[in-house]
Amino acid sequence: MELIKHAHACVTLTKDGRTLLIDPGTFTPNSARLMAEADAILVTHEHFDHVDETALRAELARRPGLRVHSTAEVAAKLGQQALAVAAGDRIEVAGFDVSVHGERHALIHADIPQAQNVGFLVDDHLFHPGDSYSVPDGNVETLLVPTSGPWTKLGEAADFVRAVRPGRTIQIHELMLSELGQNSTAGFLGEDGLTDTPLEILPVGRSTAL
C-alpha cells in the first residue's frame, strides 16, 4: 500500500491498481481531480476542510457507481451514493479492508456542537482519525496525527500517540502552521519530545510506502 499526502487532511491510498481517497476538503486545491481518480471515498466528518460538498456532489452525479462512506450527517446531505458508517463497522471498500472507530469531533468549545466524526483504520495498518483523538481498537502501524486547528492541543496529541503506540506517525491537518510551527510541533511530539516516535512531515504531493 502506498500513501500520497495532499494538502491538509487529505490522503490517497493505492494498492493493486486501486485508489482510496480520504477527506478531500476545500483546503485541498486539487480535490475535484482526486475525486475523479478515486475508486471510493471516505469522509471522516462534515466540516468543509474535510469534504468539498460541491465538488463531491458533481463527481457523484458524473459517476453513479461511485460510493462515499461517512457519518450519518454527511450521508444525509449527499444522497443514496453515500453510505453511513459508525463505530464498530467493518467494510470492504475498493479492495481495502476498513474498520470504523470513534463517534464525535474533538471539543472546540462548549458553545460549539460536536459533529459526528469517525476514524478509519485501513487494512489494520493505517489510521486516519479525522478531527479526533479517539483511540482505535487493535494495533496501528501508521498513525496520521492532526497538528493544527481550533480543536488541537499538543498535550492531547502526545497522549493520543502514546495511547495508540504506532510504529510510525505522519503529520496531517497542518495548514494552520507555518514551516517553523510544523517543525516545532514535530519536536514536541517526536522521539526527542513527548513520544518515542518521530513525527514525519511528508510534503504535499509526496508518497511513502506503508
C-alpha positions in Angstrom: 0.0 0.0 0.0 1.2 3.5 -0.8 0.1 6.8 0.8 0.2 10.1 -1.1 -0.1 13.2 1.1 -2.3 16.0 -0.1 -3.0 19.4 1.4 -4.3 19.4 5.0 -6.3 16.3 6.0 -6.5 14.6 2.5 -4.6 11.5 1.6 -4.9 8.8 -1.1 -4.0 5.2 -0.6 -3.2 3.0 -3.6 -3.0 -0.8 -3.7 -3.2 -3.3 -6.6 -4.1 -0.5 -9.0 -7.0 0.9 -7.0 -7.3 4.2 -5.1 -9.0 5.1 -1.9 -9.4 8.8 -1.2 -9.9 10.1 2.4 -11.1 13.6 3.3 -11.0 15.7 0.1 -11.9 19.1 1.5 -11.9 22.6 0.3 -8.4 23.2 1.6 -7.1 20.7 -0.9 -6.9 22.6 -4.2 -7.0 19.6 -6.4 -9.8 17.8 -4.6 -12.0 17.5 -7.7 -9.3 15.8 -9.7 -8.5 13.5 -6.8 -12.2 12.5 -6.6 -12.3 11.8 -10.3 -9.3 9.4 -9.9 -10.7 7.6 -6.8 -12.3 4.2 -6.8 -14.0 5.0 -3.5 -14.1 7.9 -1.0 -14.1 8.0 2.8 -15.1 11.2 4.7 -14.5 11.5 8.5 -17.0 14.3 9.1 -18.9 17.2 7.6 -16.6 20.1 8.1 -15.6 21.9 4.8 -11.8 21.3 5.3 -12.6 17.6 5.1 -15.2 17.4 2.4 -15.8 19.7 -0.6 -19.5 19.1 -0.9 -19.9 21.0 -4.2 -17.1 19.1 -5.9 -18.2 15.8 -4.4 -21.8 16.2 -5.5 -20.6 16.9 -9.0 -18.5 13.8 -9.1 -21.3 11.6 -7.7 -23.6 12.9 -10.4 -20.9 12.1 -13.0 -20.3 8.6 -11.7 -23.4 6.9 -10.4 -21.4 3.9 -9.3 -19.1 5.9 -7.0 -19.6 5.3 -3.3 -18.8 7.5 -0.3 -18.6 6.1 3.2 -19.0 8.7 6.0 -21.1 9.6 9.1 -24.9 9.7 9.0 -24.7 13.5 8.9 -22.7 13.5 5.7 -24.6 10.7 4.1 -27.9 12.5 4.7 -26.5 15.5 2.7 -25.1 13.5 -0.2 -27.9 11.1 -1.1 -28.1 7.4 -2.0 -24.5 7.1 -3.2 -23.3 8.0 0.3 -23.4 5.2 2.9 -23.4 5.9 6.6 -20.9 4.1 8.9 -20.4 4.2 12.6 -18.0 2.9 15.3 -17.7 -0.9 15.2 -18.5 -1.2 11.4 -16.1 -3.1 9.2 -16.4 -2.7 5.4 -14.6 -3.6 2.2 -14.0 -0.6 0.0 -12.2 -0.7 -3.4 -10.2 -3.7 -2.2 -9.3 -2.2 1.1 -10.4 -3.5 4.5 -11.7 -0.6 6.6 -12.8 -0.6 10.3 -14.6 2.4 11.8 -13.7 4.0 15.1 -14.9 6.9 17.2 -18.1 8.9 17.3 -17.6 12.6 17.8 -15.4 15.5 16.7 -13.0 16.7 19.4 -14.3 19.5 21.5 -13.6 23.0 20.2 -15.7 25.0 22.8 -18.7 24.2 24.9 -20.7 26.7 22.7 -20.0 24.8 19.5 -21.8 21.5 18.9 -19.7 18.4 18.3 -20.2 17.0 14.9 -20.2 13.3 14.3 -16.7 12.1 13.4 -15.4 8.6 12.5 -11.8 7.5 12.1 -10.8 4.9 9.6 -8.3 2.0 10.1 -7.3 0.7 6.7 -6.0 -2.8 6.3 -5.3 -3.0 10.0 -2.3 -0.7 9.3 -3.1 3.0 8.8 -5.4 5.1 11.0 -6.9 8.4 9.9 -8.7 9.9 12.9 -10.3 12.9 11.3 -10.7 15.6 13.9 -10.5 13.5 16.9 -8.1 11.9 19.3 -10.2 8.7 19.7 -8.0 5.7 20.1 -8.9 2.8 17.8 -9.1 -0.8 18.8 -6.2 -3.1 17.7 -2.7 -2.4 16.6 -1.9 0.6 14.3 1.4 0.6 12.4 1.0 4.1 10.8 -0.9 6.9 12.6 -1.9 10.1 10.9 -1.6 12.9 13.5 -3.5 16.2 13.2 -1.3 19.1 14.2 -3.3 22.3 13.7 -6.8 23.7 14.1 -9.0 25.2 16.7 -9.5 21.9 18.5 -5.9 20.6 18.5 -3.8 20.5 21.7 -0.2 19.3 21.8 -0.6 17.6 25.2 -3.7 15.7 24.0 -1.9 14.9 20.7 1.0 13.4 22.7 -1.3 11.3 24.8 -3.1 10.2 21.6 0.2 8.9 20.1 1.2 7.3 23.4 -2.2 5.5 23.7 -2.1 4.2 20.1 1.6 3.3 20.2 2.1 3.2 16.4 5.3 2.2 14.7 5.2 5.4 12.6 3.4 8.8 12.7 2.8 11.2 9.8 1.6 14.7 10.2 -1.8 15.8 8.7 -4.2 18.8 9.3 -1.2 21.1 9.1 -2.3 24.1 7.1 -2.7 26.5 10.1 1.0 26.0 11.0 4.0 27.8 9.3 7.1 25.7 8.4 8.6 26.8 11.8 5.4 25.8 13.5 5.3 22.4 11.9 8.9 21.7 12.8 8.4 22.9 16.4 5.3 20.6 16.7 7.3 17.7 15.3 9.9 18.4 18.0 7.3 18.3 20.8 5.6 15.2 19.5 8.6 13.3 18.2 11.1 10.9 19.7 13.1 13.7 21.5 9.9 15.2 22.8 6.8 13.7 24.4 6.6 10.4 22.5 9.1 7.7 21.4 8.1 8.0 17.7 9.4 10.6 15.2 6.6 12.7 13.7 7.2 12.7 9.9 6.5 15.8 7.9 5.5 14.5 4.5 5.4 17.3 1.9 2.3 17.8 -0.2 2.4 15.5 -3.2 5.0 13.2 -1.8 4.3 9.5 -1.4 5.5 6.8 1.0 5.3 3.1 1.1 3.4 1.6 4.1 
